[in-house]
């Protein structure tokens, strides 16, 4: 199924200035890479142009970048070869969705690995800040940055355990009535201003940096999930492997965040995400009480929900 673009190593079992205000590029071979960045894509070359430009300009430290191409039908593969020869390309002959991340994870030989969505872009200083956070805190296993929409408004990226009816409550027609309800706002941590660093139950998968050694313990990425709830599952597994999950307010990533299943509630993607949610709930059914209790414990440990203003513009969830 897999055709490697380069020799395979042995496997292991807002703003426009975010892209232009860049740090100096790291000359090749100055130091061994500290981070492997894994990006998964399917026929989204325009997104990749921004994503890889941000990595090249703003990484701020040596990285190994891997693109796992999910059987793209556009010219993504040829473009990567010519425009970004520094990127290692893994070609899949069918679209596996987010499960394709595992093919990149297997190739990570660095202390840290980052999952970065194709519609996300690193801001200057973000990656060094996240790496420093892990290096200064040995008990932390996975960190997520502050996410912002393209217009610079805050994108809430921290979560509590999801309610059982969540997919229905956040999509039309019920979404029109319940999107701003107490149960949804609690899940989205709308009472947290995302202005301070704190431990959370999980962070969105648009950008997650974690210790590669913990990924070995957590096990391979779940191949049964095509779209949705992989971010929560991965955070839970990293925590079970011994690492705290922490939101780092000082680091920023721009994230377009399609939410295509809300725009098209009756679609193949929506059905796949609904199936993923049902699978996720079955997987953690016996641990619901434990994980909901952990959310409350993390709230108490943070000294209550952060309310310090950061001077942000209007907040979207």
C-alpha positions as CSV (number, residue, x, y, z in Angstrom):
1,X,0.0,0.0,0.0
2,X,2.8,2.4,0.7
3,X,5.4,3.6,-1.8
4,X,8.2,5.5,-0.1
5,X,9.5,8.7,-1.8
6,X,12.7,8.3,0.1
7,X,14.4,5.3,1.6
8,X,12.4,4.0,4.5
9,X,14.0,3.8,7.9
10,X,13.3,0.7,10.1
11,X,9.8,1.1,11.7
12,X,9.1,1.4,15.4
13,X,6.3,-0.7,17.0
14,X,-3.9,37.2,12.2
15,X,-3.1,37.2,10.3
16,X,-0.7,37.2,7.4
17,X,2.2,38.4,9.5
18,X,2.3,34.9,11.1
19,X,3.9,33.8,7.9
20,X,6.0,36.9,7.1
21,X,7.4,37.9,10.4
22,X,9.8,34.9,10.4
23,X,12.8,33.8,12.3
24,X,16.0,33.2,10.5
25,X,16.1,29.9,8.6
26,X,18.1,27.1,10.1
27,X,21.0,26.2,7.8
28,X,21.0,22.5,6.9
29,X,23.2,20.2,9.0
30,X,23.7,22.7,11.8
31,X,22.3,20.3,14.3
32,X,20.3,17.1,14.5
33,X,16.5,17.7,14.3
34,X,14.7,17.9,17.6
35,X,11.2,17.6,16.2
36,X,9.5,15.5,13.5
37,X,6.5,17.3,12.1
38,X,3.9,15.0,10.6
39,X,1.3,16.5,8.2
40,X,-1.5,14.5,6.5
41,X,-3.2,15.7,3.4
42,X,-5.6,14.7,0.7
43,X,-5.8,17.0,-2.4
44,X,-5.3,20.3,-0.5
45,X,-2.2,21.7,-2.1
46,X,-3.2,25.3,-1.4
47,X,-3.4,24.6,2.3
48,X,0.0,22.8,2.2
49,X,1.6,25.9,0.5
50,X,0.8,28.0,3.6
51,X,1.5,25.2,6.1
52,X,5.0,24.3,4.7
53,X,5.9,27.9,4.2
54,X,5.3,28.5,7.9
55,X,7.4,25.5,8.9
56,X,10.3,26.6,6.6
57,X,10.2,30.2,7.8
58,X,9.1,29.9,11.4
59,X,10.2,26.6,12.8
60,X,13.1,28.3,14.6
61,X,14.9,25.0,15.2
62,X,16.0,22.0,13.2
63,X,13.1,19.8,12.2
64,X,12.4,16.7,10.1
65,X,9.1,17.2,8.1
66,X,7.0,14.3,6.8
67,X,4.0,14.6,4.5
68,X,1.7,11.5,4.5
69,X,-0.2,11.9,1.3
70,X,-3.7,10.3,1.4
71,X,-3.9,9.4,-2.3
72,X,-4.3,13.0,-3.5
73,X,-5.9,13.5,-6.9
74,X,-4.3,16.9,-7.4
75,X,-0.6,17.7,-8.1
76,X,0.4,17.6,-4.4
77,X,3.1,14.9,-4.8
78,X,4.9,16.5,-7.8
79,X,4.7,19.9,-6.1
80,X,6.2,18.7,-2.9
81,X,9.1,17.1,-4.7
82,X,9.9,20.3,-6.6
83,X,9.0,23.0,-4.1
84,X,10.0,21.3,-0.8
85,X,12.7,18.6,-1.3
86,X,13.4,18.9,2.4
87,X,10.1,17.2,3.1
88,X,10.0,13.4,3.3
89,X,7.0,12.2,1.3
90,X,5.0,9.0,2.2
91,X,2.6,8.0,-0.5
92,X,-0.5,6.0,0.3
93,X,-2.6,4.4,-2.4
94,X,-5.9,5.1,-0.6
95,X,-7.3,7.8,1.7
96,X,-7.0,6.6,5.3
97,X,-8.1,9.9,6.9
98,X,-6.4,10.9,10.1
99,X,-5.3,7.3,10.7
100,X,-2.6,8.0,8.1
101,X,-0.7,9.9,10.8
102,X,0.6,6.6,12.1
103,X,2.7,6.2,8.9
104,X,4.5,9.4,9.8
105,X,4.7,8.6,13.5
106,X,6.5,5.3,12.7
107,X,9.3,7.3,11.0
108,X,9.9,9.8,13.8
109,X,13.5,9.5,15.2
110,X,13.5,12.7,17.1
111,X,12.8,13.3,20.9
112,X,9.6,15.2,20.0
113,X,6.9,14.6,17.4
114,X,4.3,17.1,16.2
115,X,1.0,16.5,14.5
116,X,0.1,19.5,12.4
117,X,-3.0,19.9,10.3
118,X,-2.6,20.9,6.7
119,X,-4.8,24.0,7.3
120,X,-2.6,25.2,10.2
121,X,0.4,27.5,10.1
122,X,3.2,28.0,12.7
123,X,3.7,31.5,14.1
124,X,7.3,32.7,14.8
125,X,8.6,31.3,18.1
126,X,5.8,28.8,18.5
127,X,7.8,25.6,18.1
128,X,10.7,26.7,20.3
129,X,8.2,27.7,23.0
130,X,6.4,24.3,22.9
131,X,9.7,22.4,22.9
132,X,11.0,24.5,25.8
133,X,7.8,23.8,27.7
134,X,8.3,20.1,27.5
135,X,12.0,20.3,28.3
136,X,11.4,22.4,31.4
137,X,8.6,20.1,32.6
138,X,9.5,16.4,32.6
139,X,6.0,15.4,33.7
140,X,4.4,17.0,30.7
141,X,3.8,14.6,27.8
142,X,1.8,16.5,25.2
143,X,1.3,20.3,24.7
144,X,-1.0,22.2,22.5
145,X,-0.7,25.9,21.5
146,X,-3.3,28.7,21.4
147,X,-5.2,28.5,18.2
148,X,-6.4,31.5,16.2
149,X,-8.7,31.8,13.2
150,X,-7.5,33.4,10.0
151,X,-8.8,36.8,11.3
152,X,-6.8,36.5,14.5
153,X,-9.8,35.7,16.8
154,X,-9.3,33.1,19.5
155,X,-10.3,29.5,18.5
156,X,-11.1,27.6,21.7
157,X,-9.0,24.4,21.6
158,X,-9.2,23.0,25.1
159,X,-12.0,20.5,26.0
160,X,-13.7,18.7,28.7
161,X,-15.2,15.2,28.2
162,X,-17.9,15.4,25.5
163,X,-21.6,15.0,26.3
164,X,-23.3,12.0,24.7
165,X,-25.5,14.1,22.3
166,X,-22.7,16.4,21.3
167,X,-22.7,15.7,17.5
168,X,-26.5,16.4,17.3
169,X,-26.4,19.5,19.5
170,X,-23.7,21.2,17.5
171,X,-25.1,20.6,14.0
172,X,-28.3,21.9,12.3
173,X,-31.1,22.0,13.1
174,X,-30.4,21.5,16.9
175,X,-27.2,23.5,16.7
176,X,-29.1,26.7,16.1
177,X,-30.7,26.2,19.5
178,X,-28.0,24.6,21.6
179,X,-24.6,25.9,20.3
180,X,-24.5,28.5,23.1
181,X,-26.1,26.3,25.7
182,X,-24.5,25.6,29.1
183,X,-23.7,22.0,28.2
184,X,-21.9,22.9,25.0
185,X,-20.1,25.9,26.5
186,X,-18.9,23.7,29.4
187,X,-17.5,21.1,26.9
188,X,-15.8,23.9,24.9
189,X,-14.4,25.4,28.1
190,X,-15.9,28.7,27.2
191,X,-15.4,29.7,30.8
192,X,-11.6,29.6,30.2
193,X,-10.1,32.6,28.4
194,X,-7.2,30.6,27.0
195,X,-4.8,33.3,28.4
196,X,-2.9,31.1,30.8
197,X,-1.0,27.9,30.6
198,X,-2.7,25.0,32.4
199,X,-3.3,21.2,32.3
200,X,-6.5,20.1,30.4
201,X,-8.2,16.9,29.5
202,X,-7.4,17.3,25.8
203,X,-6.6,19.8,23.1
204,X,-7.6,19.9,19.5
205,X,-5.5,17.9,17.1
206,X,-4.7,20.8,14.8
207,X,-1.3,21.1,16.5
208,X,0.0,18.7,19.2
209,X,3.6,18.3,20.2
210,X,4.5,15.3,22.3
211,X,7.3,13.1,23.5
212,X,8.1,10.4,21.0
213,X,9.1,8.0,23.7
214,X,5.5,8.3,25.2
215,X,4.1,7.6,21.7
216,X,5.9,4.2,21.8
217,X,4.1,3.4,25.0
218,X,0.8,4.8,23.9
219,X,0.8,2.4,20.9
220,X,0.1,2.9,17.2
221,X,-2.4,5.5,16.0
222,X,-5.9,4.0,15.9
223,X,-6.4,2.8,12.3
224,X,-10.2,2.5,12.8
225,X,-10.8,6.3,13.0
226,X,-11.1,8.1,9.6
227,X,-12.3,11.5,10.9
228,X,-12.9,12.9,14.3
229,X,-12.1,12.3,18.0
230,X,-8.6,11.1,17.3
231,X,-7.3,14.2,19.2
232,X,-9.1,13.3,22.4
233,X,-8.1,9.6,22.1
234,X,-4.5,10.5,21.5
235,X,-4.4,12.9,24.5
236,X,-5.9,10.2,26.8
237,X,-3.4,7.6,25.6
238,X,-0.4,10.0,26.1
239,X,-1.7,10.7,29.7
240,X,-2.2,6.9,30.3
241,X,1.4,6.5,29.1
242,X,2.6,8.8,31.9
243,X,2.5,12.4,30.5
244,X,0.3,15.4,31.4
245,X,-1.6,17.2,28.7
246,X,-1.1,20.9,28.8
247,X,-2.3,24.0,27.0
248,X,0.5,26.5,26.4
249,X,-0.9,30.0,26.0
250,X,2.4,31.6,25.0
251,X,2.5,29.6,21.7
252,X,0.2,30.4,18.7
253,X,-0.9,28.5,15.6
254,X,-3.1,29.9,12.9
255,X,-5.8,27.3,12.1
256,X,-8.5,27.7,9.4
257,X,-10.7,25.0,11.0
258,X,-13.1,23.9,8.2
259,X,-15.8,22.3,10.4
260,X,-17.1,20.8,7.2
261,X,-19.5,18.5,8.9
262,X,-21.4,21.5,10.4
263,X,-21.7,23.1,7.0
264,X,-22.8,19.8,5.5
265,X,-24.6,17.8,8.3
266,X,-25.8,15.3,5.8
267,X,-22.7,14.1,4.0
268,X,-20.2,11.2,4.0
269,X,-17.8,13.2,6.2
270,X,-20.6,13.9,8.7
271,X,-21.5,10.2,8.9
272,X,-17.9,9.2,9.3
273,X,-17.5,11.7,12.2
274,X,-20.7,10.5,13.8
275,X,-19.4,6.9,13.5
276,X,-16.1,8.0,15.1
277,X,-17.9,9.7,17.9
278,X,-19.9,6.5,18.6
279,X,-16.7,4.5,18.5
280,X,-15.0,6.9,20.9
281,X,-17.9,6.8,23.4
282,X,-17.9,3.0,23.3
283,X,-14.1,3.0,23.8
284,X,-14.3,5.2,26.9
285,X,-17.7,4.3,28.2
286,X,-16.4,2.6,31.4
287,X,-14.1,5.6,32.0
288,X,-16.6,8.4,31.5
289,X,-17.0,9.0,35.2
290,X,-13.2,8.9,35.7
291,X,-12.5,11.3,32.8
292,X,-15.2,13.7,33.8
293,X,-13.9,13.7,37.3
294,X,-10.4,14.4,36.0
295,X,-11.7,17.4,34.2
296,X,-13.0,18.8,37.5
297,X,-9.7,18.0,39.2
298,X,-7.7,19.8,36.6
299,X,-10.0,22.8,36.9
300,X,-9.4,22.9,40.7
301,X,-5.7,22.4,40.3
302,X,-5.5,25.4,37.9
303,X,-6.9,27.6,40.7
304,X,-10.2,27.8,38.9
305,X,-10.9,28.7,35.3
306,X,-8.6,31.4,34.0
307,X,-10.3,34.7,33.7
308,X,-7.3,37.0,33.1
309,X,-7.9,39.2,30.0
310,X,-5.4,39.0,27.2
311,X,-6.9,41.8,25.2
312,X,-8.2,39.5,22.5
313,X,-10.8,40.4,20.0
314,X,-14.2,38.7,19.9
315,X,-14.1,35.0,20.6
316,X,-15.5,32.4,18.3
317,X,-16.1,28.7,19.4
